[in-house]
Amino acid sequence: MKHLETARLYLRPFEAGDYPLILKISSDPDTVKYLYHWGHPGTTPESDAHRFLSYALGEWGKRPIRAREYCIVLKETGETLGDGSVEYWGDHGDVAEIGWILTPEHRGKGYVTEMGRELIRYAFEEMQVDKVIAHCDTRNIPSYRVMERLHMHLESTEKECRPAKTEGGKKSDEFTYALFREDWEKWPETEK
């Protein structure tokens, strides 16, 4: 299993013992309000947490591995901060999608940008893709600001494609940001 590292973070595959972290994420309304697969009518934080953890553990057991869900660990303290992911997008193996979810108290400290650089590096160097994408709800300003800090460019906006979060609620729009290999290769070494 591939572990990843940055200056402050250690990224490792999820383990069954990470359930409290996932439950904490799925129990926070401000966190799940923008998440595509979490916090929908008829789900509970517990069912969302069990479903995600089952998915994360199961993907690492597949061969070949298509999706890698990493538990983000702060090196200095060993504290778990959230989820970072990189996975093949589509059927051709030339595009990877990255994503992240952080617990509220760890936001705004640059962890996602730091981890995002490593996930992008991994996608281009190890997965050998030509393009990296990321999606977010158009109302999730901090998320798309991270994408912009990662030199990703807005590629498309899809209207009302994200499920409603409340019974009878309105679907939300989604941004897709992208970064091509040739643009990443121009990054200064200090950013890779």
MARDRENPA-171504 format. One line per 10 residues: for each residue x, y negated, z of N, C-alpha, C, CB. Coordinates in steps of 0.1 Angstrom, whole numbers, plus 2048, in hexadecimal, padded with zeros to 3 digits. Glycine has a CB too. Example, Ala and Ser with C-alpha at 12.3 -4.5 7.8 and 13.67 -1.06 7.14 Angstrom:
2
884 839 84E 87B 82D 84E 884 821 84E 871 82D 85A | 880 816 847 889 80B 847 881 800 84F 88D 806 839
END
This chain:
192
808 80C 800 800 800 800 809 7F4 800 7F7 800 80C | 805 7EA 7F8 80D 7DE 7F6 80A 7D4 800 80B 7D9 7E8 | 813 7D0 808 812 7C5 812 818 7B9 80B 819 7C8 820 | 813 7AD 80E 818 7A1 809 81C 797 814 80E 79A 7FF | 825 78E 812 829 785 81C 82B 777 816 836 789 822 | 828 76D 81F 82C 75F 81C 834 75A 827 81E 756 819 | 837 74D 827 83F 748 833 838 74A 840 841 739 830 | 82B 748 841 824 749 84D 81A 755 84F 81C 73C 850 | 818 75C 844 80D 766 843 813 773 83F 802 762 83A | 80C 77D 844 80E 78B 840 801 790 83B 814 794 84C
800 796 82F 7F4 79B 82A 7F5 7AB 829 7F1 795 81B | 7EC 7B1 82F 7EC 7C0 830 7DE 7C5 82D 7F1 7C5 83E | 7DD 7D2 828 7D0 7D8 826 7C8 7D7 833 7D2 7E6 820 | 7BB 7D6 831 7B2 7D7 83D 7B2 7E5 843 7A4 7D3 839 | 7B0 7E5 850 7AF 7F1 858 7A1 7F1 85F 7BB 7F2 862 | 79D 7FD 863 790 7FE 86A 790 7F5 876 78E 80D 86F | 79B 7F3 87D 79C 7EA 889 79A 7DC 886 7A9 7EC 88F | 799 7D8 879 796 7CA 876 788 7C6 876 79C 7C7 868 | 77F 7CF 87A 771 7CD 87A 76D 7C0 882 769 7D9 87F | 773 7BE 88D 76F 7B1 895 771 7A5 88C 776 7B0 8A2
77C 7A4 885 77F 799 87C 774 797 872 78D 79A 876 | 771 7A2 86B 767 7A2 861 759 79E 866 766 7AF 859 | 756 7A3 872 749 7A0 878 749 791 87C 747 7A8 885 | 754 78B 880 755 77D 884 752 775 877 763 77A 88A | 758 779 86C 756 772 85F 747 772 85B 75F 777 854 | 742 77E 85C 734 780 857 72A 77A 860 731 78F 855 | 72E 777 86C 724 771 876 724 762 876 728 776 884 | 72D 75C 86E 72E 74D 86E 726 748 862 73D 749 86D | 71B 741 865 713 73C 85A 71A 732 851 707 735 860 | 723 72A 856 72A 721 84E 734 728 844 732 717 856
738 734 848 741 73B 840 739 743 835 749 746 848 | 72F 74A 839 727 752 82F 71E 74A 825 71F 75C 836 | 71C 73D 829 713 735 820 718 734 812 711 728 826 | 725 736 810 72B 735 802 72F 742 7FD 736 72B 802 | 72E 74D 804 733 75A 800 729 761 7F8 738 762 80C | 72D 766 7EC 724 76C 7E3 71D 779 7E8 72C 770 7D6 | 725 782 7EF 720 78F 7F3 71C 790 802 72A 799 7F0 | 71C 785 809 71A 785 817 70E 77C 81B 727 781 81F | 707 77F 825 6FD 776 82B 6F1 774 823 704 769 82E | 6EB 77E 81E 6DF 77D 816 6D2 781 81D 6E0 785 809
6C7 77D 819 6BA 782 820 6BA 791 821 6AE 77D 818 | 6B7 796 82C 6B7 7A4 82E 6C4 7AB 833 6B2 7AB 822 | 6CE 7A3 833 6DB 7A8 839 6DD 7A3 847 6E7 7A5 82F | 6E6 7AA 84E 6EA 7A5 85B 6F9 7A3 85B 6E6 7AF 866 | 6FF 79C 864 70D 79B 865 714 7A9 866 712 792 871 | 70E 7B1 86E 713 7BF 870 713 7C7 863 70C 7C6 87A | 708 7C6 85B 707 7CE 84F 711 7C8 844 6F9 7CE 849 | 712 7BB 844 71C 7B4 83B 72A 7B8 83F 71A 7A5 83B | 72D 7B8 84B 73B 7BC 850 73E 7CA 84D 73C 7B9 85F | 735 7D3 850 737 7E2 84D 739 7E4 83E 72C 7EA 852
730 7DD 836 731 7DF 827 73F 7DA 822 726 7D7 820 | 743 7CE 826 750 7C9 822 75B 7D2 826 752 7BB 827 | 75C 7D6 832 767 7DE 837 767 7EB 830 766 7E0 846 | 75C 7F1 82D 75B 7FE 826 761 7FC 818 74D 803 825 | 75D 7F1 811 762 7EE 804 771 7EC 804 75B 7E1 7FE | 776 7E3 80E 784 7E0 80E 78D 7ED 811 787 7D6 81A | 788 7F5 81A 790 801 81C 78F 80B 811 78A 808 829 | 784 80C 80A 782 815 7FF 78A 811 7F3 773 815 7FB | 78B 804 7F0 793 800 7E5 7A2 804 7E5 792 7F1 7E3 | 7A7 803 7F2 7B5 807 7F3 7B7 816 7F1 7BB 803 801
7AD 81E 7F2 7AE 82C 7F0 7AC 831 7E2 7A4 833 7F8 | 7A8 828 7D9 7A6 82B 7CB 7B4 82B 7C3 79C 821 7C4 | 7B4 833 7B9 7C0 833 7B0 7BB 832 7A1 7C8 840 7B2 | 7BF 829 79A 7C7 81D 79E 7BF 813 7A6 7CD 816 792 | 7C6 80C 7AE 7C0 802 7B7 7BC 7F6 7AD 7C9 7FD 7C2 | 7AF 7F2 7AE 7AB 7E7 7A6 7A9 7DA 7AF 79E 7EA 79F | 7A5 7DC 7BB 7A2 7D1 7C4 7AB 7D3 7D1 793 7D0 7C7 | 7B1 7C8 7D5 7B9 7C8 7E1 7B3 7BD 7EA 7C8 7C5 7DE | 7AE 7C2 7F5 7A9 7B9 800 7B3 7B9 80B 79A 7BD 805 | 7B9 7AD 80E 7C3 7AC 818 7BE 7A5 824 7CF 7A5 812
7C2 7AB 830 7C0 7A4 83D 7CB 79A 83E 7BF 7AE 849 | 7C8 78E 841 7D2 783 842 7D6 782 851 7CC 775 83D | 7E3 784 853 7E8 784 861 7F2 779 863 7EF 792 864 | 7F1 771 86D 7FA 766 870 807 76D 876 7F4 75C 87A | 812 76B 870 81E 771 874 822 76E 882 82A 76E 86B | 821 761 886 825 75C 893 81E 763 89E 823 74D 893 | 811 765 89D 80A 76A 8A8 804 778 8A6 7FF 761 8AB | 803 77D 899 7FC 78A 896 7ED 788 895 800 794 8A1 | 7E8 77C 897 7DA 77A 896 7D5 77C 888 7D6 76C 89B | 7C9 782 886 7C3 784 879 7BA 778 876 7BA 791 879
7BC 773 86A 7B6 766 866 7AA 768 85C 7C0 75D 860 | 7AA 773 854 7A0 774 84A 7A3 77E 83F 79D 767 844 | 79E 77B 833 7A0 784 828 7A5 77D 81C 792 78B 824 | 7AF 783 815 7B4 77F 808 7B3 78A 7FF 7C2 779 809 | 7AF 787 7F2 7AD 792 7E9 7B2 78F 7DB 79E 796 7E8 | 7B6 79A 7D4 7BA 799 7C6 7B5 7A6 7C0 7CA 797 7C4 | 7AF 7A4 7B4 7A9 7B0 7AE 7A9 7AE 79F 79B 7B4 7B3 | 7A9 7B9 797 7A7 7B8 789 799 7B3 786 7AA 7C5 782 | 798 7AA 77C 78B 7A5 779 787 7AA 76B 78A 795 779 | 77C 7B0 769 778 7B6 75C 77F 7C3 759 77C 7AC 751
77E 7C8 74D 782 7D5 749 790 7D6 742 778 7DC 741 | 796 7CA 73F 7A1 7CA 736 7AF 7CA 73E 7A1 7BF 72D | 7AE 7C7 74B 7BB 7C6 753 7C3 7BA 750 7C2 7D2 750 | 7BE 7B0 74A 7C7 7A4 747 7C3 798 74F 7C6 7A1 738 | 7B9 799 758 7B4 78E 760 7B3 794 76E 7A7 788 75B | 7B7 78C 778 7B6 78F 786 7AE 784 78D 7C3 791 78D | 7A6 787 797 79E 77D 79F 7A4 77D 7AD 78F 781 79F | 7A6 771 7B2 7AB 770 7C0 7A0 76A 7C8 7B8 767 7C1 | 7A0 76C 7D5 796 767 7DE 79B 766 7EC 789 76E 7DD | 793 760 7F5 797 75E 803 78B 75B 80B 7A2 753 804
78C 75F 818 783 75B 822 78B 759 82F 777 766 824 | 78A 74E 835 791 74B 842 787 748 84D 79A 73F 840 | 78A 74C 859 782 749 864 783 73A 866 787 751 872 | 778 734 86C 778 725 86C 784 71E 873 76B 721 873 | 788 724 87E 793 71D 886 7A1 71D 87E 795 724 893 | 7A2 725 873 7AE 725 86C 7AE 71E 85F 7B2 734 869 | 7A3 717 85C 7A2 70F 850 7A9 702 851 793 70D 84C | 7AD 6FD 846 7B3 6EF 845 7C2 6EF 84A 7AC 6E6 84E | 7C8 6FB 84A 7D6 6FB 84F 7E0 700 843 7D8 705 85A | 7DB 701 837 7E3 704 82C 7E5 713 82A 7F0 6FE 82D
7DF 71C 832 7E0 72A 831 7DB 730 824 7DA 731 83C | 7D0 72B 81F 7CA 730 813 7D3 72C 807 7BC 72B 811 | 7D8 720 806 7E0 71C 7FB 7ED 724 7FB 7E4 70D 7FC | 7F3 726 807 7FF 72E 808 7FC 73D 803 804 72E 817 | 7F2 743 808 7EE 750 804 7EB 751 7F5 7E3 756 80D | 7E3 747 7F0 7DF 747 7E2 7EB 747 7D9 7D7 73A 7E0 | 7F6 740 7DC 802 740 7D4 807 74E 7D3 80D 737 7DA | 807 755 7DF 80C 763 7DF 803 76D 7D7 80E 768 7ED | 7F6 76B 7D8 7ED 773 7D0 7EF 771 7C1 7DF 771 7D5 | 7F1 764 7BE 7F3 761 7AF 800 767 7AB 7F3 752 7AD
80A 766 7B3 817 76C 7AF 816 77B 7AD 822 769 7B9 | 80F 782 7B7 80C 790 7B6 805 794 7A9 805 795 7C3 | 7FA 78C 7A6 7F2 78F 79A 7FA 78E 78D 7E6 785 799 | 803 784 78C 80A 783 780 816 78C 780 80F 774 77F | 81D 78E 78B 82A 796 78A 827 7A5 78C 833 792 795 | 81E 7A9 795 81C 7B7 798 810 7BD 790 819 7B9 7A7 | 805 7B5 78F 7FA 7BA 787 7FB 7B8 778 7ED 7B4 78D | 804 7AF 775 807 7AC 767 7FB 7A6 75F 80C 7B8 760 | 7F3 79E 766 7E8 798 75F 7ED 78B 757 7DD 794 769 | 7E4 786 74E 7E7 77A 747 7E0 76E 74D 7E3 77C 738
7D6 770 755 7CE 765 75B 7C9 769 769 7C2 762 751 | 7C8 75F 771 7C3 761 77F 7B7 757 780 7CE 75E 78A | 7AC 75D 786 7A0 754 787 79C 754 796 795 759 77F | 794 74B 79A 78E 74A 7A7 780 744 7A5 797 742 7B2 | 776 749 7AD 769 744 7AD 765 73D 7BA 75F 74F 7A9 | 75C 734 7BA 756 72F 7C6 749 728 7C3 760 725 7CD | 741 727 7CD 734 71F 7CD 738 711 7CA 72C 721 7DA | 731 70A 7C2 735 6FC 7BE 734 6F3 7CA 72C 6F7 7B3 | 72D 6F6 7D5 72C 6EE 7E1 738 6F0 7EA 71F 6F0 7E8 | 740 6FA 7E8 74B 6FE 7F1 758 6F6 7ED 74E 70D 7F0
758 6E9 7F1 762 6E0 7ED 770 6E5 7F2 75F 6D2 7F3 | 772 6E9 7FE 77F 6EE 803 785 6F9 7FA 77F 6F2 811 | 77C 702 7F5 780 70D 7ED 785 709 7E0 775 717 7EC | 77E 700 7D9 783 6FC 7CC 78E 6F2 7CD 777 6F6 7C3 | 790 6EB 7D8 79C 6E3 7DA 7A8 6EC 7DB 79A 6DA 7E6 | 7A7 6F7 7E1 7B2 701 7E2 7B6 705 7D4 7AF 70D 7EB | 7AC 708 7CC 7AE 70D 7BE 7B6 702 7B6 7A1 710 7B7 | 7B2 6F6 7B9 7B9 6EA 7B2 7C7 6E9 7B7 7B2 6DD 7B4 | 7CA 6EB 7C4 7D7 6EB 7CA 7E0 6F6 7C4 7D7 6EC 7D9 | 7D9 701 7C0 7E0 70C 7BA 7E2 70A 7AA 7D9 719 7BC
7E0 6FE 7A6 7E1 6FA 798 7D7 702 78F 7EF 6FD 793 | 7CC 706 794 7C2 70D 78C 7B9 702 786 7BA 717 795 | 7B3 705 77B 7AB 6FB 774 79D 700 773 7B1 6F8 766 | 793 6F7 774 785 6FB 773 783 700 765 77C 6EF 775 | 77E 70D 764 77C 713 757 76D 713 753 781 722 758 | 765 715 75D 756 715 75A 74E 713 767 752 723 754 | 741 70F 764 737 70E 76F 72B 716 76B 734 6FF 772 | 727 71F 773 71C 727 770 710 723 779 71F 737 771 | 705 720 773 6FA 71B 77A 6F2 726 781 6F1 712 771 | 6EE 724 78D 6E5 72D 795 6E8 73C 793 6D7 72B 790
6F5 73F 795 6F9 74D 794 6FC 753 7A1 706 74E 78B | 6FD 74B 7AB 6FF 751 7B9 6F2 752 7C0 709 747 7C1 | 6F0 75E 7C7 6E3 761 7CD 6E0 757 7D8 6E4 76F 7D4 | 6D2 755 7D9 6CD 74C 7E4 6D1 752 7F2 6BE 74A 7E2 | 6D3 749 7FB 6D7 74D 808 6CB 74E 812 6E1 744 80E | 6C0 749 80E 6B4 749 816 6A9 74F 80E 6B1 73B 81C | 69F 754 814 693 759 80D 68C 74E 806 689 760 817 | 68B 750 7F9 685 745 7F0 68E 73A 7ED 679 740 7F7 | 69B 73A 7F2 6A4 72F 7F0 6A9 72F 7E1 6B0 731 7F9 | 6B0 724 7DE 6B5 722 7D1 6C3 729 7CF 6B6 713 7CE
6C5 72E 7C3 6D2 734 7C0 6DC 728 7BE 6D1 73C 7B3 | 6E8 72B 7C0 6F2 720 7BF 6FB 722 7B3 6FB 71F 7CC | 702 718 7AF 70B 718 7A4 719 71D 7A8 70C 70A 79D | 721 721 79E 72E 726 7A0 739 720 797 72E 735 79F | 744 71C 79D 750 718 795 759 724 793 757 70C 79C | 75F 725 787 76A 72E 785 776 725 781 766 738 779 | 780 727 789 78D 721 786 797 72B 780 793 71A 793 | 7A1 727 778 7AA 730 772 7B8 72B 772 7A5 733 764 | 7C1 734 771 7D0 731 76F 7D5 73B 766 7D7 730 77D | 7DC 736 75B 7E2 73F 751 7F0 741 755 7E0 739 743
7F5 74D 751 803 751 753 80D 746 74F 807 75E 74C | 80B 741 743 815 737 73E 815 72A 746 811 733 72F | 80A 727 74C 80A 71B 755 810 71E 763 7FB 716 758 | 80E 72A 768 814 72F 774 824 72F 773 80F 73C 779 | 828 734 767 837 735 765 83E 727 765 839 73C 758 | 836 71C 764 83C 70F 764 83D 709 772 834 706 75C | 836 711 77C 837 70C 78A 845 70B 78F 82F 715 793 | 849 701 797 856 701 79D 857 70D 7A6 858 6F4 7A6 | 864 712 7A7 866 71E 7B0 861 71C 7BE 875 721 7B0 | 861 710 7C3 85D 70E 7D1 84E 710 7D3 860 6FF 7D5
846 711 7C8 838 714 7C9 835 722 7C7 831 70B 7C0 | 83E 72A 7C1 83B 738 7BE 83C 741 7CA 844 73D 7B3
END
